[in-house]
Amino acid sequence: MRAILAVMLVACAKPVVVRIDGSSSLYPITERMVLAFANERSDVELALGISGSEGGLKRLCRGEIDIAETSRKAQPGEACGAREISVAADEIMVVVHPGATFVDHLSASELKRIWSVDSGVRTWADVRQGWPSLPMRLYGASTQSSTFEQFTLAVLGQARASRADFYSSEDDYLVGYGVANDPGGLGFLGRAYARDDVKRVAVDVHLDRTLYLYVRSDADVHVQAFVDFYQGRAQE
């Protein structure tokens, strides 16, 4: 009788929930990790959110989640003593519509003219002589995101100092979709959101970065098991 009761209790036990939230740049990678981990550990349930690097760190400090994902290093005190783990090398990619065969590369000065606050660029012909008078429409990460901050700092020399007339979204899938369906489109997004229906453009600007996990200091064995799993596969 006791043996039967023990089996019933195990069968009815709810799985441990590990909560993760943060950077949209890490979301596609973490989503794959969650699905792969679930195939191995039915006793752990993984809840994944996407509130941005800053939002994830704030939730971590409030004790609402176990792991925060970020596309930048946390500022002093921002991670509330959480353990920092670098999980992947990444870069922000500049992409255009695949039909824009005239675009071979963009120089640092051209990118700056396109994205500056007082930019007069409205067509591709405004960028370089000989290019078509095709209206240029811009796409990029949310103005509150770390990706936007990093891109504008690298391209313009000042974080968030960009022209405002572009389509922005916290969801990089939508940024890529916009460029893929706009013959005059140009945008920027994290490498994890690379698509076959957009064309990557070489640029003369350093856009490499590192992606991080911040794990609460009192994380239990279930959280650590997922972190170990993640570290072994993220870069791949």
Secondary structure as GFF3:
##gff-version 3
##sequence-region A 1 236
A	DSSP	alpha_helix	2	12	.	.	.	ID=ss1
A	DSSP	beta_strand	16	22	.	.	.	ID=ss2
A	DSSP	alpha_helix	27	38	.	.	.	ID=ss3
A	DSSP	beta_strand	44	48	.	.	.	ID=ss4
A	DSSP	alpha_helix	52	61	.	.	.	ID=ss5
A	DSSP	beta_strand	67	70	.	.	.	ID=ss6
A	DSSP	beta_strand	83	96	.	.	.	ID=ss7
A	DSSP	beta_strand	105	106	.	.	.	ID=ss8
A	DSSP	alpha_helix	108	115	.	.	.	ID=ss9
A	DSSP	three_ten_helix	124	126	.	.	.	ID=ss10
A	DSSP	beta_strand	137	141	.	.	.	ID=ss11
A	DSSP	alpha_helix	146	156	.	.	.	ID=ss12
A	DSSP	beta_strand	167	169	.	.	.	ID=ss13
A	DSSP	alpha_helix	172	180	.	.	.	ID=ss14
A	DSSP	beta_strand	185	190	.	.	.	ID=ss15
A	DSSP	three_ten_helix	191	193	.	.	.	ID=ss16
A	DSSP	beta_strand	199	203	.	.	.	ID=ss17
A	DSSP	beta_strand	208	215	.	.	.	ID=ss18
A	DSSP	alpha_helix	221	231	.	.	.	ID=ss19
###
